[in-house]
Structures are given as structure tokens and as C-alpha cells.
């Protein structure tokens, strides 16, 4: 079964993402911040990581940098899941190592196909 790590500090956004992804048949592991995300990747091989870019304590770009620097997680596609909708943000996240970008609020009609395109 496809394993997805969802890193999101907003409880409502987390609940929506997890509910949708589980409905699509994915196995989901939640992490409320970057520190928990880095703990969770130590014990599980994920097929995809959805990463909020605005997190407390350790922001998304810092988490991404650590994931890409670790040989155990460097090949896992990381998709920015963020409300950053400013011009150039998607390109900046891609340059930092993200495989893609999904903007919030989540479009429930497109989310399934958006996520599916990043799973090998």
C-alpha cells in the first residue's frame, strides 16, 4: 500500500488531507511539525511526503533540506502543500528540491489527481 507522510500544523487542513487521502486508498502518517516529520521518516519508507512550507519551529524549507540531505529519504518525492500562492513561490520550492506544489485551500475535486501524479 502507498505510504504518504502529511506534514501540516493546521488541524483542519490535516483532517481534510488525511480524510481525502485515506478515501483514495493511501496509508497516511500525520506529522504536526517538522521535528515529528523527521522522526517519522526514520521508521517508515514513504512513497510521498506532502509538506506544509509554513511550520512552527522548523519551517518547510528546512525540513526539505534535511530530507534531501539524508540518503534514506533523498529520493522520496516531496510536494509543497502550502497557502503560499505568491508569484514565484512554486518555482522557488521546486528549485529547493520539491517534486511539485499543491496550493491550499485544497481543491477536493483536483486533489486526487494532483497527488497521484507524484507517486511512482
TORKOL-4160 file (C-alpha; in steps of 0.2 Angstrom, whole numbers, padded with zeros to 4 digits, m for minus):
120
<pt num="1" X="0000" Y="0000" Z="0000"/>
<pt num="2" X="0006" Y="0018" Z="m0004"/>
<pt num="3" X="0013" Y="0027" Z="0011"/>
<pt num="4" X="0011" Y="0046" Z="0012"/>
<pt num="5" X="0018" Y="0057" Z="0026"/>
<pt num="6" X="0007" Y="0073" Z="0028"/>
<pt num="7" X="0016" Y="0087" Z="0037"/>
<pt num="8" X="0003" Y="0100" Z="0042"/>
<pt num="9" X="0002" Y="0111" Z="0058"/>
<pt num="10" X="m0016" Y="0116" Z="0055"/>
<pt num="11" X="m0028" Y="0103" Z="0062"/>
<pt num="12" X="m0042" Y="0107" Z="0050"/>
<pt num="13" X="m0031" Y="0106" Z="0035"/>
<pt num="14" X="m0023" Y="0090" Z="0042"/>
<pt num="15" X="m0040" Y="0082" Z="0044"/>
<pt num="16" X="m0046" Y="0086" Z="0027"/>
<pt num="17" X="m0030" Y="0080" Z="0019"/>
<pt num="18" X="m0029" Y="0064" Z="0029"/>
<pt num="19" X="m0048" Y="0060" Z="0026"/>
<pt num="20" X="m0046" Y="0063" Z="0007"/>
<pt num="21" X="m0030" Y="0053" Z="0005"/>
<pt num="22" X="m0037" Y="0038" Z="0015"/>
<pt num="23" X="m0053" Y="0038" Z="0004"/>
<pt num="24" X="m0042" Y="0037" Z="m0011"/>
<pt num="25" X="m0034" Y="0021" Z="m0003"/>
<pt num="26" X="m0017" Y="0028" Z="0004"/>
<pt num="27" X="m0010" Y="0024" Z="0021"/>
<pt num="28" X="m0007" Y="0040" Z="0029"/>
<pt num="29" X="0005" Y="0045" Z="0043"/>
<pt num="30" X="0002" Y="0063" Z="0050"/>
<pt num="31" X="0016" Y="0074" Z="0057"/>
<pt num="32" X="0011" Y="0091" Z="0065"/>
<pt num="33" X="0028" Y="0099" Z="0063"/>
<pt num="34" X="0045" Y="0097" Z="0055"/>
<pt num="35" X="0053" Y="0088" Z="0070"/>
<pt num="36" X="0039" Y="0075" Z="0071"/>
<pt num="37" X="0041" Y="0073" Z="0052"/>
<pt num="38" X="0060" Y="0069" Z="0053"/>
<pt num="39" X="0056" Y="0057" Z="0067"/>
<pt num="40" X="0043" Y="0048" Z="0057"/>
<pt num="41" X="0054" Y="0046" Z="0041"/>
<pt num="42" X="0066" Y="0036" Z="0052"/>
<pt num="43" X="0054" Y="0021" Z="0055"/>
<pt num="44" X="0044" Y="0021" Z="0038"/>
<pt num="45" X="0048" Y="0021" Z="0020"/>
<pt num="46" X="0036" Y="0034" Z="0012"/>
<pt num="47" X="0031" Y="0035" Z="m0006"/>
<pt num="48" X="0027" Y="0053" Z="m0005"/>
<pt num="49" X="0028" Y="0067" Z="0008"/>
<pt num="50" X="0016" Y="0082" Z="0007"/>
<pt num="51" X="0025" Y="0096" Z="0016"/>
<pt num="52" X="0017" Y="0112" Z="0023"/>
<pt num="53" X="0030" Y="0126" Z="0020"/>
<pt num="54" X="0025" Y="0136" Z="0035"/>
<pt num="55" X="0028" Y="0126" Z="0050"/>
<pt num="56" X="0031" Y="0131" Z="0068"/>
<pt num="57" X="0049" Y="0128" Z="0075"/>
<pt num="58" X="0057" Y="0121" Z="0059"/>
<pt num="59" X="0049" Y="0128" Z="0043"/>
<pt num="60" X="0046" Y="0118" Z="0027"/>
<pt num="61" X="0061" Y="0123" Z="0018"/>
<pt num="62" X="0072" Y="0117" Z="0032"/>
<pt num="63" X="0063" Y="0101" Z="0033"/>
<pt num="64" X="0065" Y="0099" Z="0015"/>
<pt num="65" X="0084" Y="0102" Z="0016"/>
<pt num="66" X="0086" Y="0089" Z="0029"/>
<pt num="67" X="0076" Y="0076" Z="0019"/>
<pt num="68" X="0086" Y="0079" Z="0003"/>
<pt num="69" X="0102" Y="0078" Z="0013"/>
<pt num="70" X="0098" Y="0061" Z="0020"/>
<pt num="71" X="0102" Y="0046" Z="0008"/>
<pt num="72" X="0087" Y="0037" Z="0016"/>
<pt num="73" X="0075" Y="0050" Z="0011"/>
<pt num="74" X="0083" Y="0060" Z="m0003"/>
<pt num="75" X="0074" Y="0050" Z="m0017"/>
<pt num="76" X="0056" Y="0052" Z="m0009"/>
<pt num="77" X="0046" Y="0065" Z="m0019"/>
<pt num="78" X="0041" Y="0080" Z="m0008"/>
<pt num="79" X="0027" Y="0090" Z="m0013"/>
<pt num="80" X="0024" Y="0108" Z="m0006"/>
<pt num="81" X="0007" Y="0109" Z="0001"/>
<pt num="82" X="0005" Y="0127" Z="0006"/>
<pt num="83" X="m0005" Y="0143" Z="0006"/>
<pt num="84" X="0010" Y="0152" Z="m0002"/>
<pt num="85" X="0002" Y="0157" Z="m0018"/>
<pt num="86" X="0014" Y="0172" Z="m0022"/>
<pt num="87" X="0021" Y="0173" Z="m0039"/>
<pt num="88" X="0037" Y="0163" Z="m0040"/>
<pt num="89" X="0034" Y="0153" Z="m0024"/>
<pt num="90" X="0031" Y="0137" Z="m0034"/>
<pt num="91" X="0047" Y="0139" Z="m0044"/>
<pt num="92" X="0057" Y="0143" Z="m0028"/>
<pt num="93" X="0050" Y="0127" Z="m0019"/>
<pt num="94" X="0054" Y="0117" Z="m0035"/>
<pt num="95" X="0072" Y="0124" Z="m0035"/>
<pt num="96" X="0074" Y="0119" Z="m0017"/>
<pt num="97" X="0070" Y="0101" Z="m0021"/>
<pt num="98" X="0051" Y="0099" Z="m0021"/>
<pt num="99" X="0044" Y="0087" Z="m0034"/>
<pt num="100" X="0029" Y="0098" Z="m0035"/>
<pt num="101" X="0017" Y="0111" Z="m0027"/>
<pt num="102" X="m0001" Y="0110" Z="m0022"/>
<pt num="103" X="m0009" Y="0126" Z="m0016"/>
<pt num="104" X="m0021" Y="0127" Z="m0001"/>
<pt num="105" X="m0035" Y="0128" Z="0002"/>
<pt num="106" X="m0036" Y="0110" Z="m0006"/>
<pt num="107" X="m0047" Y="0108" Z="m0021"/>
<pt num="108" X="m0056" Y="0092" Z="m0016"/>
<pt num="109" X="m0060" Y="0089" Z="m0035"/>
<pt num="110" X="m0042" Y="0090" Z="m0041"/>
<pt num="111" X="m0033" Y="0084" Z="m0025"/>
<pt num="112" X="m0033" Y="0065" Z="m0030"/>
<pt num="113" X="m0026" Y="0068" Z="m0047"/>
<pt num="114" X="m0013" Y="0081" Z="m0041"/>
<pt num="115" X="m0007" Y="0068" Z="m0028"/>
<pt num="116" X="m0007" Y="0053" Z="m0040"/>
<pt num="117" X="0005" Y="0061" Z="m0052"/>
<pt num="118" X="0019" Y="0061" Z="m0039"/>
<pt num="119" X="0018" Y="0043" Z="m0034"/>
<pt num="120" X="0029" Y="0031" Z="m0043"/>
